[in-house]
Amino acid sequence: MAEITTQRLGLAGEELAARFLAACGFVVLASRFRCREGEVDLVMRRGPLLLFVEVKTRRGHHCGAPEEALTPRKLQRLRRAAHRYLQQQPQPAGTVYRMDLVAVDWLGEGQGCHLRHYPGIR
């Protein structure tokens, strides 16, 4: 079987993260929101809580754990992209905003993955 590409791996990680958060009661409002300032992998809502989710997926730790890929620069770009999303998609009064990280370790085709959710990254 062919090796999964980096792009397909990232998309698979985002899909797994969306399913996990949907099982926690969140609804996807946007996926791969892109703007000049950056990108937000998932925008989700549960009641008054609006999540901006960064998903990092790795197929091994030769480049480090997925969590290590969220650099201060990447977090700043995420914040700017979230701000742009809010400018374009105003939210109801009482909305609470949070940025989360979902880290996915891909174990291989048919072997599953390990997923870790980090609410409220800063």
For each residue, the residues with C-beta under 8 A, 3 or more apart:
1: 109
2:
3:
4: 8 9 12 59 106 109
5: 8 9
6: 9 10
7: 10 11
8: 4 5 11 12
9: 4 5 6 12 13 57 59 106
10: 6 7 13 14 55 57
11: 7 8 14 15
12: 4 8 9 15 16 57 106
13: 9 10 16 17 55 56 57 102 104 106 113
14: 10 11 17 18 31 32 41 42 55 57
15: 11 12 18 19
16: 12 13 19 20 104 113 115
17: 13 14 20 21 41 42 53 55 102 104 115
18: 14 15 21 22 28 31 42 44
19: 15 16 22 23
20: 16 17 23 24 102 115 117
21: 17 18 24 26 42 44 51 53 102 117
22: 18 19 25 26 27 28 44
23: 19 20
24: 20 21 46
25: 22 46
26: 21 22 44 45 46 51
27: 22 44 45 46
28: 18 22 31 42 43 44
29: 43 44 45 50 89
30: 33 40 42 43 85 89
31: 14 18 28 41 42 43
32: 14 39 40 41
33: 30 39 40 43 81 85
34: 38 39 81
35: 38 39 81 84 85 88
36: 84
37: 77 80 81 83 84
38: 34 35 77 78 80 81
39: 32 33 34 35 77 78 81
40: 30 32 33 43 52 53 54 78 81 82 85
41: 14 17 31 32 53 54 55
42: 14 17 18 21 28 30 31 51 52 53 55
43: 28 29 30 31 33 40 50 51 52 53 85
44: 18 21 22 26 27 28 29 50 51 53
45: 26 27 29 49 50 51
46: 24 25 26 27 49 51
47:
48: 92 94 95 96
49: 45 46 95 96 98
50: 29 43 44 45 91 95 96 97 98
51: 21 26 42 43 44 45 46 98 99 100
52: 40 42 43 78 81 82 85 97 98 99 100
53: 17 21 40 41 42 43 44 99 100 101 102
54: 40 41 70 74 75 78 99 100 101 102 121
55: 10 13 14 17 41 42 101 102 103 104
56: 13 66 67 69 70 101 102 103 104
57: 9 10 12 13 14 66 103 104 105 106
58: 61 63 64 65 66 69 103 104 105 106
59: 4 9 105 106 108
60: 63
61: 58 64 65 105
62:
63: 58 60 69
64: 58 61 68 69
65: 58 61 68 103 105
66: 56 57 58 69 103 104 105 116
67: 56 70 101 103 116 118
68: 64 65
69: 56 58 63 64 66 74
70: 54 56 67 74 75 101 121
71: 74 75
72: 75 76
73: 76 77
74: 54 69 70 71 77 78
75: 54 70 71 72 78 79 99 121 122
76: 72 73 79 80
77: 37 38 39 73 74 80 81
78: 38 39 40 52 54 74 75 81 82 99
79: 75 76 82 83 99
80: 37 38 76 77 83 84
81: 33 34 35 37 38 39 40 52 77 78 84 85
82: 40 52 78 79 85 86 97 99
83: 37 79 80 86 87
84: 35 36 37 80 81 87 88
85: 30 33 35 40 43 52 81 82 88 89
86: 82 83 89 90 91 97
87: 83 84 90
88: 35 84 85
89: 29 30 85 86
90: 86 87
91: 50 86 95
92: 48 95
93:
94: 48
95: 48 49 50 91 92
96: 48 49 50
97: 50 52 82 86
98: 49 50 51 52 119 120
99: 51 52 53 54 75 78 79 82 120 121 122
100: 51 52 53 54 117 118 119 120 121
101: 53 54 55 56 67 70 117 118 121
102: 13 17 20 21 53 54 55 56 115 116 117 118
103: 55 56 57 58 65 66 67 115 116 118
104: 13 16 17 55 56 57 58 66 113 114 115 116
105: 57 58 59 61 65 66 113 114 115
106: 4 9 12 13 57 58 59 113
107: 111 112 113 114
108: 59 111
109: 1 4
110:
111: 107 108
112: 107
113: 13 16 104 105 106 107
114: 104 105 107
115: 16 17 20 102 103 104 105
116: 66 67 102 103 104
117: 20 21 100 101 102
118: 67 100 101 102 103 121
119: 98 100
120: 98 99 100
121: 54 70 75 99 100 101 118
122: 75 99
